[in-house]
């Protein structure tokens, strides 16, 4: 007898059914409105139904959706040119997702060392708490047992160490090391920031040992921290960077960016994709950059982030039994809580504001970059309702 549920049961879905979105708001089938501070897990960078993205998609739908990479692609050339002009990179490979962007980054680093005459150098140093995707290689890079269990032997070549300890990194480098891979701010790992000094130390170690520095900016990139990319706060540049989520504003799009030297061995036939860089994705990616690169946009992100930071700090002071700490940068924020984070998220949903669970008992707040100061204050007021309710319950338990 066929299972009554046709979908793979790989998600514990929240019983909410959204029909449409308007900016920072989501509206259910029954008309209830929720402030969306999850943004599709940092994907909907310009909110829901952004007029420029909607018009771009309509116009492109009447031209071309898909061609494959058998032919020249003006849309890819335009978006790649804009990305390279705004970053450290010289070359770009377009993908459909963050995991694919990381796969390309890993292959590029290994191929670079192979081309240098060091095929033995294929190991990549990664960090505890990391999340790099769901493919066999990226779950090995992330190293979390809950994602590795049941999928056979762990893909070799990833050496994981504690997050934030430069001495451990030095000790982990061997003659087989090809690269170091890190998120400047861990998303799923609990909004833990690598910090300026640590990133600068990694850059120096890579230069000293002939390694490539790979940054995973799938979640923290494309304006989320108030800079176009999070590593800019540390004043360093990587050799390779994986980007996705916000760059498509809700449309599946990722990219692997690299210096000319790092990308040089990736010649015809070494890597490929059928859907990656399709005309629709390129049109929308360019439309996202139209907005994010507008004068004053990143300043707006920083200004609204300050409203969030001040409001959340106030909640921490007023509800110490519930909120332990406020983490993150820009509009990539986290509440480290003292009660189970699932209970906090449920209380927030009751107040009609959405967030995302993360490791280390943290709630992620990832609002659209277009969120206004008033919308930020409204969200903080709703989180306050949730915290007040939970604190009252805590006090009753200890009375």
N, C-alpha and C positions, 0 to 999 in steps of 0.2 A: 504493500500500500504506500502510495506516495506521501511524503511529508507534507503537512498542510502549509508549512512555511517555505516558500520557494527560495529565499535568500540564504546564503551561507550565514551561520549564526556566529560570526566573528566580532560582532559589536553588541554591547549592552546599550541599546538605544534609549534615549530619554523620550517618554511618551508625549512629545510635542510635535504637531504637524503644522509647519509654516507654509503659508500660501504665497506670500509676497514680502518684499523688503523695500524700505524707503530710507535711504541714508543709513543712519545708525540704528534704525528700528526694524524689527521683524514682526510680521502680523500672522497670527494663526488662522486656520480655516474658520474658526468661530469668532474672529475679530479681535482677539486679545493682542495687545501690543507689548513687546519686550525690547528693552535696550540691549543691543547686541555687542557686548564687550568680549565676545569670542571671535567674531569676524571670520568664521570658517576656519579657525585655528590660524589666525594671522594672515589669511588669504585675501579677504575682501578689504584691501588697503584703502579703497576709495568708497567704502560703504556699499550699500545695495542700490542697484538701478541708477548708477551715476550717469547723468545725461550724456556726457562725452563718450563713455564706453558703450552705452546703448546705441547711440547714433553710429558709432564706428562699426559695431557688429552688424547693424542693419545694412550699412553701405557695403561692407565686405561680403556679406551673405549673397549679394546680387552679383558678385564678381567671381571669386574663387574661394573654396574652403580648403581643398587639399590637392597637392600635386606630387608629393614625395620629394626626395632630394636628388632626383635624376636630372633636374633642370636648375638653371640659375634662379635665385630668389631675391628680387629687389627688396622685399619686406625684411628678410633676414639681414641683408647688407645694411639697410637703414638702421635697424635696431642694434645690430652689432657695432656699427660706427658710433652710435650715440653712447652705448655702454662703454666702449673703449675710450671715447673722448672724456668720459666722466670718471674713469677709474684708472687703476694701475695697468689694466690688461691691454694686450695687443690682439688677442684672438678670442673668439667666442664659438661655442658649440651649443646649439639649442636642443632642449629636451622637452618632455611632457610633464616632468615632476622633479621634486627635490631628490628623490632616491636615484633617479637616472642621472641627474647632474652630479651626484656624489660618485656614482659608478664611473662616469666619464673622468672625474677628477682623480679617482684611484688608478684607473687605467693609464691616465696621462702621466702620473708620477712614476708608475712602474716602468712605463715605456721610455720615459726620459732617462732613467738610470740604465736600462737595457741598452739604449742607444749610446750611452757614455761608456759602454764596455763593462758594465757591472750588473749582469743579469741576476747575481745573487742578492742585489739590493732591491728587495720587493716588500720588505716589512715596513709597516706604518705605525707610528706611535699614536695611540688614541687615549682617551681619558674617561675615567669612571663617571657615570651619570650622563654620558653622551647619548644622543639619539641622532642617527644619520639616515634612517630609512628602514624599509622592510624587505629588501632583497637579501639574498644569502650573504653577499659581501657586506652590505651595510649593517645587517644585524650583527655580523662578526665584528665590524668596526665599533659598533655601539657597545657590544660586550655584555648586554644585560641578559641574565639567565632566562627571564620570563619570555623573551623573544627568541632565544636560541633553542629552547627545549623542544625536542620532538622533530627537529629538522635535520637530523643526521650530524656528522662531524662538522665542527665549526670551520668555516673557510679560513685557511691558514694565512698568516702574514700580518696579523694585527696584534700589537703588543700594548696592552692597556695598563695604565698607571693612574695613581691618584691625581685628582684635579688640583692644579694650582701650586705644585711643588716643583720648582725648577731643578733642584738637586736630583730628584727622582728622574726627571727627563734626561739630564746629563748621564746618569747611570744606565738608563735604558738604551742609549744610542750604541749600536754595534756596527760591525762591517756589513751587516745585512739591512741596515735601516735606509729607507728611501726617502721618507717624508714624515712630517708631523701633521696630524689632522685635529682641528679643534673648532668648536663653536665659540665665538667671542662672548656670547651669552648663552648658556645652556637653557633651552626652552623646556622640554619635557623633564630635564634633570632638576628643575626647581628654580629657574630664574637666577642661576649662579653666574656671576660675571667673572671672566678670566682676569680682567683688570689690566691697566696700562703696563705696569712693570712686567707682569708675566708674559704678555704678548710681545713686548719688546725683547724679553729674554729669549723667547722661542725664536724670534727672527734672528737674533745674534747667533744662537746655536745652529740654526739651519745654514747661515752664512759660513760659520766656522767649519762645519762638517760636510758641506756640499749636499745638504738635504733641501727638499722643497717644503715650503710652508703652505699647507692647504687650509683654507678657512671655509667652514660651513656657515654661510649666512642665509640659509634657506628661510629661517624664521626671523632673524634679527636684521635682515637687509632691506633695501628699497625704502629707506626713510623711517623705519620703525623706531629707531633710537634717536631720531632728530638729526642724524647725518644720513647721507645717502646710503652708506654702509657703516656698520658698527665699528669696524677696525680703524676707521678714520679718527675716532676718539683717542686711540693709542698712538697715532702718528706713525704707523707702520704700513707696509704693503705686503700682501702674500705673493706667492708665485702662481697659485691656482685658487679659485674661489667658486663654490657652488651656490647658486641663487635659484629661488623658485617662489612659491606662495605669492607674496605681494606683487611680484613683477607682472602677474597676469590679472590682478584685480578680481579674481574669481574664475578666470578661464585657465585651464590646465597649461602651464608654461614654466619651464625651467631653463637654466643656462649654466654652462661651465665656462668660466672666464680664466684666461691664462696669459702669462707673458709669452712673447714670441719664442724665447729660448725653451720654456717648458713645453710649449705646444709643437715645436718643430718636428719631433719624431712621429707625431700623429698624422701620418700621411694617408693618402687615398687607400681605402681598404682596411685600415686598422680599427675603425669604429664607425658606427652608423645608426640610423633610426628611420623608421618609416613615417611616423607622424610628427616627429620633432621638427619645430620650425615651420609648421604649416602656415599658409597665408592668413588664416583667421587668427591664429595665435599671435603672429607677428603684428597684425593690424592692432590688436588689442594691447599688446605689450608696448607698442609705440604710443598708443593713446594714454596708457598709464604714465609713461614718462612725460608726455605733454603736460600732465598735471603736476607730477611730483617735482619736475625740474622748473616749474614756474617760480618766478621770483617771489620770495616770501613764504613758499609752501612749507619748507623745512623749519623755518622760524615759527610758523604756526604750530607745527608738531611740538616743538620745544616749549612754546608758551602753554599749550593745553596740557602737556606733560607736567608742567610745574603746578597747574591747578590740581591735577590728579594726585601728585606727590604730596602736596600740602594737605589735601583733603584726607588722603589715606593715612598720613602721619597723625592727623587729628583723631581718626578712628582708632588707631593703635593706642594712643594715649587714653582714650575714653573707654575702650573695651579690651583691657589687658588680658582678661581671662580667655578672650577669643583670638585676638590678633597679636602675634609675637613679633613680627617684623614686616617691613615693606622692602621689596627688592626690585631690581631691574633698572632699565634706562628708558627714557623717552616714553613711548606708548607700548612698551613691552614690560609690563609690571607684574609683580607677584605679591600675594599676601601669604606669608608663612603663618599658619594658624596653629592653635593649641588643641583644638578639638578635631576630630576626623574631617579632612577637607571635603569629603563627600557630603557631610552634614551642612557645611557652610555653603557649598554650591547649591544644595537643595533649598536652603533658606533664601539664598539670593534669587533662585528661580521663583520662589513664592512671592518675592518682591518685584518680580518681572524684570530682572537684570541677569544676563547670561555671562558666564565665564568658562574656563577650561581647567580641568585638573592637571596637576604636574607632580613630579616626584618631590620627595622631602616634605610632604604634607603642605603643598603650596597650591593656591588658586591663581591661575594665570588670568590677567586682564589684558586683552589685546584689541582695544577698540579700533575702529577705522581711523585712519590718519586724518580724515576730514571731520572728525568729532569736534564740536564747538565747546567752548568753555562752559556754556550753560548746560549742554548735554552731559559734560563731565560732572558738573555739580549735581545734576539730576541723578546720575548713576551713583555717585557717592552717597546721596541721600537714601537711595534704595539699599545700598550695601549697609548703611547705618541701620536701617530697619531690620535687616537680617541679623546683624551683629547684636542689636539690642534684644531681639527675640532669643537668640542663642545664649546670651549672657544671663538673661532672666532664668532660663532653663538650668544653666549651670549653678546659679545661686540657689535655686530650689533643691538641687541635688545635694548641695553641701550644707543646707540649713539644718 
